[in-house]
Amino acid sequence: MATTTSPASKRQRSSKDVPYHLIYWPGVPGRGEHVRLALEEAGAEYTDTAHIKDGIKEVMAHINGEVPDDGINVPALAPPILKHGDLVISQTPNILMYLGPRLGLVPPHDEDEDGIYKVNGLALTALDGLSNEPHDCHHPIATGLYYEDQKAESKRKSEDYVKNRLSKFLGYFERVLKSKASGDGPWLYGGKLTYADLVLFQCLDGVKFMFPKAVAKYEKSGDYSNVFKLYEAVKERPKIKEYLASDRRQKYSMGIYRYYEELDIEP
Amino acid sequence: MATTTSPASKRQRSSKDVPYHLIYWPGVPGRGEHVRLALEEAGAEYTDTAHIKDGIKEVMAHINGEVPDDGINVPALAPPILKHGDLVISQTPNILMYLGPRLGLVPPHDEDEDGIYKVNGLALTALDGLSNEPHDCHHPIATGLYYEDQKAESKRKSEDYVKNRLSKFLGYFERVLKSKASGDGPWLYGGKLTYADLVLFQCLDGVKFMFPKAVAKYEKSGDYSNVFKLYEAVKERPKIKEYLASDRRQKYSMGIYRYYEELDIEP
């Protein structure tokens, strides 16, 4: 306010020199977890409404359109929302694409200019099949209704999911990991860890929590051994390991991934 | 083959100097339509498996993993797939993000470096609520089953969709269009047409086809007048108008947007 810099240079500077701020529901890992894992792996400085007093009020203010119109940003429909300086963006894969180059979690542009699109495609596919579809397994009819109001439909959808869909997506990622473009080592693309690996890890972790019998059976089958190797490799990354053991890692609860015994179906 | 250029410069050149090639199911607009509208609006040269003899075989080869491993690209799970020179990428919002800067359908990077993330966020939200959710209205239990095997659940989900979800998403985009960041004129962001406008147009067009009673009622209410103005403004873009009247525009059929009288519910 007291400086003489122009609004443009002020915006520029403040956007790069401040910690990231994640706006997401406190109490569940949810879709915000994909953003957290990227920030944690990179050792980036960030704040998180999950661990701030009255954090939920900030989430609600965005959703209810109570945030003042700043003239720069597009209103968000739902969290996760990332605030970085004056920039406010939403949608998980969008936030990850913004963070990817900044956190070193995509191939460097000067070495592989289209690598980011390959990483983004993988992240979108993991989110489709291993996050959105599991969510719909307990809410197939309406997100505005309780699970108890759609139990029969949830059972039917979960049966299809564990038998047909889960194996389809595991098989797809196994195929990716066997392709030459995945390179050496356990990672999906280019022989180096990218945020697509973190997304796949988190999705698998959630699906393991929700459908432990199905995941155990598929793991035992050996048909997806590279997928499960990737899962273990992410878990052993020093910063991820430290994060998972910290109290910043929230427990699964009534979010995307939920454990209902009647949905824990053996495929 | 006969040149002396290095593989890298060869790849670079061929990726930029050839028409785009869209790989998508012939016979329905589907998610491929978002890619077509971007290419058509920009007047870009492209080929399309929807209009090539045996185009479906090319789609199937990708899905079945029969495409030889080229050592560069990641296998695709599902179309749309975009081929541009040696590059092959999948996932609708990913393809649009690749095309956006090339086709002039996002703010120029040197004027608004983060504009692309605002556009991408809007496109993702439109696809979530006005493409994925309508699809699930006729396939709430399993994509592998016929509609006839999930009719009761479809009715229940469609009732919720037209009453609660559709108005939520229309209201969101109305809010965006009223925000300062949308700028002057009918567009979502920055006072200029971006691919997010094309995505929203195509989504609304499909939802109008699937739920004509609900859309007519919401249009008549006047609560979403900016959203419907955007729809008309896209329709009147000279290249889009020419495209929609051409035989390149395929009719809705058994794809994402389907008309079932029993699902055409008045909210």
Boltz contact constraints between the chains, C-beta under 6 A:
constraints:
  - contact:
      token1: [A, 65]
      token2: [B, 175]
      max_distance: 6.0
  - contact:
      token1: [A, 69]
      token2: [B, 179]
      max_distance: 6.0
  - contact:
      token1: [A, 69]
      token2: [B, 180]
      max_distance: 6.0
  - contact:
      token1: [A, 71]
      token2: [B, 180]
      max_distance: 6.0
  - contact:
      token1: [A, 72]
      token2: [B, 181]
      max_distance: 6.0
  - contact:
      token1: [A, 73]
      token2: [B, 181]
      max_distance: 6.0
  - contact:
      token1: [A, 74]
      token2: [B, 118]
      max_distance: 6.0
  - contact:
      token1: [A, 74]
      token2: [B, 176]
      max_distance: 6.0
  - contact:
      token1: [A, 74]
      token2: [B, 181]
      max_distance: 6.0
  - contact:
      token1: [A, 75]
      token2: [B, 175]
      max_distance: 6.0
  - contact:
      token1: [A, 75]
      token2: [B, 176]
      max_distance: 6.0
  - contact:
      token1: [A, 75]
      token2: [B, 179]
      max_distance: 6.0
  - contact:
      token1: [A, 77]
      token2: [B, 125]
      max_distance: 6.0
  - contact:
      token1: [A, 77]
      token2: [B, 172]
      max_distance: 6.0
  - contact:
      token1: [A, 87]
      token2: [B, 114]
      max_distance: 6.0
  - contact:
      token1: [A, 89]
      token2: [B, 117]
      max_distance: 6.0
  - contact:
      token1: [A, 89]
      token2: [B, 121]
      max_distance: 6.0
  - contact:
      token1: [A, 90]
      token2: [B, 121]
      max_distance: 6.0
  - contact:
      token1: [A, 91]
      token2: [B, 121]
      max_distance: 6.0
  - contact:
      token1: [A, 91]
      token2: [B, 124]
      max_distance: 6.0
  - contact:
      token1: [A, 94]
      token2: [B, 117]
      max_distance: 6.0
  - contact:
      token1: [A, 94]
      token2: [B, 120]
      max_distance: 6.0
  - contact:
      token1: [A, 94]
      token2: [B, 121]
      max_distance: 6.0
  - contact:
      token1: [A, 94]
      token2: [B, 124]
      max_distance: 6.0
  - contact:
      token1: [A, 98]
      token2: [B, 117]
      max_distance: 6.0
  - contact:
      token1: [A, 114]
      token2: [B, 87]
      max_distance: 6.0
  - contact:
      token1: [A, 117]
      token2: [B, 89]
      max_distance: 6.0
  - contact:
      token1: [A, 117]
      token2: [B, 94]
      max_distance: 6.0
  - contact:
      token1: [A, 117]
      token2: [B, 98]
      max_distance: 6.0
  - contact:
      token1: [A, 118]
      token2: [B, 74]
      max_distance: 6.0
  - contact:
      token1: [A, 120]
      token2: [B, 94]
      max_distance: 6.0
  - contact:
      token1: [A, 121]
      token2: [B, 89]
      max_distance: 6.0
  - contact:
      token1: [A, 121]
      token2: [B, 90]
      max_distance: 6.0
  - contact:
      token1: [A, 121]
      token2: [B, 91]
      max_distance: 6.0
  - contact:
      token1: [A, 121]
      token2: [B, 94]
      max_distance: 6.0
  - contact:
      token1: [A, 124]
      token2: [B, 91]
      max_distance: 6.0
  - contact:
      token1: [A, 124]
      token2: [B, 94]
      max_distance: 6.0
  - contact:
      token1: [A, 125]
      token2: [B, 77]
      max_distance: 6.0
  - contact:
      token1: [A, 140]
      token2: [B, 140]
      max_distance: 6.0
  - contact:
      token1: [A, 141]
      token2: [B, 156]
      max_distance: 6.0
  - contact:
      token1: [A, 141]
      token2: [B, 157]
      max_distance: 6.0
  - contact:
      token1: [A, 142]
      token2: [B, 160]
      max_distance: 6.0
  - contact:
      token1: [A, 144]
      token2: [B, 164]
      max_distance: 6.0
  - contact:
      token1: [A, 153]
      token2: [B, 153]
      max_distance: 6.0
  - contact:
      token1: [A, 156]
      token2: [B, 141]
      max_distance: 6.0
  - contact:
      token1: [A, 157]
      token2: [B, 141]
      max_distance: 6.0
  - contact:
      token1: [A, 160]
      token2: [B, 142]
      max_distance: 6.0
  - contact:
      token1: [A, 164]
      token2: [B, 144]
      max_distance: 6.0
  - contact:
      token1: [A, 172]
      token2: [B, 77]
      max_distance: 6.0
  - contact:
      token1: [A, 175]
      token2: [B, 65]
      max_distance: 6.0
  - contact:
      token1: [A, 175]
      token2: [B, 75]
      max_distance: 6.0
  - contact:
      token1: [A, 176]
      token2: [B, 74]
      max_distance: 6.0
  - contact:
      token1: [A, 176]
      token2: [B, 75]
      max_distance: 6.0
  - contact:
      token1: [A, 179]
      token2: [B, 69]
      max_distance: 6.0
  - contact:
      token1: [A, 179]
      token2: [B, 75]
      max_distance: 6.0
  - contact:
      token1: [A, 180]
      token2: [B, 69]
      max_distance: 6.0
  - contact:
      token1: [A, 180]
      token2: [B, 71]
      max_distance: 6.0
  - contact:
      token1: [A, 181]
      token2: [B, 72]
      max_distance: 6.0
  - contact:
      token1: [A, 181]
      token2: [B, 73]
      max_distance: 6.0
  - contact:
      token1: [A, 181]
      token2: [B, 74]
      max_distance: 6.0
